[in-house]
Amino acid sequence: MRVEKISDGDKAKYMDLLLIADESVIMIEKYLYRGDMFALYDEDLKSLCVVTQEEPGVYEIKNIVTVPQYQRKGYGQYLISYIVDYYKDSGKELYVGTGDSPMTLNFYGKCGFKKSHVVKNFFIDNYDHPMYEDGKQLVDMIYLKRSF
């Protein structure tokens, strides 16, 4: 397996994949070019993420997605582990925001994240249509954090 950092000029090529994790092009464009994009390859592309610096020493995974046919095979966890190693010398905390989905929260828990805080009505206030995960409408953004 190898992880490559994607240059700004190539990031738009991955929009279709990013839209699996975040259904809004408008929202993706708010962070895409101010963040670092990483692609995990194991022969072909398996997983992708965008990480932004929110303040000195504080980073946030804004989007992480695994190609659907490769999900639940450990690629997302591997990519998060890579991200932690990549930023550990320059950072103190890594955040991720997600909906209130037990499956997703469990995934991040396995990656060492703990609940941090909640942004009420985030999905209602920031998307032009209802967002669903596992049949449940997403309302609040649940933030989790992990120390480096």
N, C-alpha and C positions, 0 to 999 in steps of 0.2 A: 504494500500500500504506500501511496505517496500523497502528500498534500501540497498543492500549489497555491500561491497567492495570485489572485487575478488582478490584472491592471484595470484602471478605470475605463480605458477604451474598449475593453472586452466584457465588462459587466452586463451590459444590456442584452448580450447573447443568452443570458441565463434567466431572463424575465419569466418565461413560461414555467420554469421549475420553481422560482421564488414565489410565484402566484399560488402554488400548492399550499404554502405555509401562511401566506398573507394575501388575501383575495383582492387587494386594492393596489393598482399600479400607482395611484397618487400617494398612498402611504409608503410604498416601497421606495419611490423616488425621493421621499423626505430623508431617507437614511443611506440609500445606496452609494452615493458618491462622496459621502462624508465618512464612510466606513471602509474597513478592510474586508475583502471577500476572499474566502478560502474554499478550494474545491478538493475533495477527497477522491482519488482514483484508485481502483483496484482492477486493473486492466482498463475498464471504462469508468466514466463518472458515476460515483455512488451517492455522494452527499455534498452539500454546499451550505455555507453560512456567511453571514455578514455581521461584523463586530464593529461597534462604534466606541469612541472614547467620549464619555459624557462629562468628565472633569478629570483633572490630573489623577492618575492612578485608578480611575473607575471606568470600567468597560462594560458594554452591554451587548449580548447576542440579540440582534434585532430580527434575524431570520435564520432558521436552520431547517433544512429540508433534505430528505433522502429520496432518491428516485423510487417511486412506489413499489416496483418489483423487488427492490433491495431492502425495504423496510424490515425492521425487527431482526436484523442480522448483525447488529453491533456497530454499524458504520457511523451512526449519529453519536454514539458514546465515544468512539475512537476520535471523531472530529472534535468533540468537546474537550477530550483529554489533550489533544494537540493544541487547542486554543489556550487552555490553561497553561501549558508549558511555554507557549509562544509569548504570553503576556506576563508571566509570573515575575520577571525581573523589573518590569516597569509599572506593575499594577499592584493594587491591594485588594480590590474586589471585582468580581464579575457578576453581572446581573442578567436575568432573562425575564421577560414578561410573557405571560401566556393566559389563556382562558381557564376557567374553572372546570377542567376536564381531568377526572381521576387518572386516566391513562397517561396523559401528558405530564401531570404533576408527579406521578410515580416515576416516569422516565427521568425527569430532572432530579428527583430525589436519589435515584441510583447513580447519577452523575455528581453527587455531592452538594447539591443545592438545598437550601433551607428557605422557608417562607420569610419574606422581608416585609412587604406592605401591599396594599391594595389600592388601585385607582378605580374609584366607583364610576360606573357607567361608561367606561372607556370605549367599549365596542359600540355602544349605542350612539355616543357623541362623535365618534370618529369615522364611522362607516355609513355609507348611504343605503345599506340593506342589512337585514338581520344576519348575524354570523352564527353558524352552528358547528358544533363538534360532537361527535358521537350522539347525534340527535338532540343535544341540549343547546339552547340558545346561549351564546356568550354575552355577558353583560359587563362584568368587572374584569379588569386586568389584574392578575395575580403576579406580583413580582417575587422572584426568588433570587437569592444571592449565594455566592460561594467566595470564600476568601482564598487568596493565592497562597 
